[in-house]
Amino acid sequence: MNGCEDFLKEKGPDEHRAFLKLAVRLARESVENGWGGPFGAVLTQGGKIVALGQNRVLLTGDPTAHAEVEAIRKASQILNPESPSIAEDHQNESTLQYIPRDPGSPDPVPERARMLKGCSIYASGAPCPMCMSAIYWARIDSVYFCCSLEDTREIGFDDAFQYEDFAKPYEERRIHIEQRHRKLGVRAYKAWMCKPNHHYY
């Protein structure tokens, strides 16, 4: 798995350090190959590597091709036997399998898809808001990273301002955000609620 054999031999007692070291190696490789910024990610389950991710924004022109998102996408394909197209009657044999919500959760739905619950992600830098949102959606249990948002800001990737912007009301944000035609949008929401077998994820 992309040179992981040598990594697994040296893992030793501090697996957090070893997984972070691998994430940094992936980040450096991304820089050296001109694929994207210095960001790498390792997604694990039960102490074993499931998927690796590297920033590939410059390689693909895709602004969402961040290391954490790439690792989540790959892990979802690896852990789903019917990926990339899961039939409705096989959803419970995949990461879409229902599990009960966590005790004390404010979630209004009693069960949701498992997704990547039970997994951890290791990143060379603190996840940006997009990646952190993907981590929440994926239900990943733990996030470990090396460099802080401030470290990332110092090399010209200002992820911190996005976190800061999200805390502001819509009218004060850098991007123009405006709600219009709510009734139009509610039609799609009603279609979801009226579908007899809609699957909460």
Secondary structure, DSSP 8 states (H G I E B T S, - for coil): -TTHHHHHHH--S-HHHHHHHHHHHHHHHHHHTTSSSS-EEEEEETTEEEEEEE--HHHH--TT--HHHHHHHHHHHHH-TTTT---GGGGGGSTT-EEE--TT---SSSEEE-TTTTEEEEEEE---HHHHHHHHHHT-SEEEEEE-HHHHHHTT---HHHHHHHTS-GGGSSS------HHHHHHHHHHHHHSTT----
